[in-house]
Amino acid sequence: MQMLRLGVSRTPINRQFVGYGQKRHFLVSTALTLGGFVFGKRARLADAMENGELHNKNNDDEAIRKDRMDKRLKSLSETRPMRPRYEGHVPLYLHEKMLLFAISGLRSFFHPEDGNNIVQLGESSAFPFLLESLKKCMLEDETGRRILREQPNITSDTLDMERLRKMDKNSLGYTYYSWLIKEGVSPDTRAPVKYIDDPLQAFVFKRYRQCHDFYHAINGLPIIIEGEIAIKALEAANMGIPMAALGALLAPLRLKPVQKERLYDIYLPWAIRTGLSCKPLINVYWEELLEKDVNELRKNLGIQPPPNLRAIRQERSKIKNQLKMKYDAFEVGK
């Protein structure tokens, strides 16, 4: 009887426990479902539906992304000191320009191989009064005024590289083309101007930047650190570009003794002397002189090229190797 009572009494208890478990499981499942709806993918779909963003991805997704990007750019432009004044213009506050100058200056000294550092240093140090002085120099020259008016753009397309390749071997065009091929560069690699506010001053700096390779080519100087320093010194003496002067003064500190000796004995004196005596290079319409004899052009501009830097380096390397071979032979014969 006692066992029977115990058996009877357990039945309602088990039913109550099972019922409670089922209710608890139902509540947990419901909570998880609602949580997923509020916080998970369903919530995002619901929000998208409410915002009218559910659409045919194949047709509208690109347009939506572009619209969002335009809104972000517009929002960003409203925080700038002025609206962009030309394509690619990034207006900066004075303290931002000072910070860019300091950071790019340090990076240029320790990592001169990174062209972005040089580009940023050049623009952050291109003060308006200096660019205005350079623009005035152009306005005082007939060819300079025409360059400012026409605002030519130096690219591989506008120069027609195939045409340059077929020019006479003594022409400026072929000299420039062969220099580009030898150094493995292209006129298309010059970065656009971004941080100079005045549009005309921005063009003046762009023109200076795009003509840099012509200065290399007409003087036969390669794109190695000594050649770059020599051209920077030439630009500083001829046009008063601050970044060029900084490069000519600070970059030699990182050179080896033999490189410093060559630079101080040969190339810096040549660059300063030539830069001060030759015609202002910013007023040269290089694109119109491509068929001209390069030696005649040098004479008209007042430029006498320096000694061949690559030949000097190769000769020194040859002598060094010969001495090393003699030393090794002597050591073996001991």
Summary of the structure (lengths in Angstrom):
residues: 334
radius of gyration: 34.9
end to end distance: 118.3
largest distance: 130.6
contacts: 902
relative contact order: 0.08
helix: 75%
strand: 1%
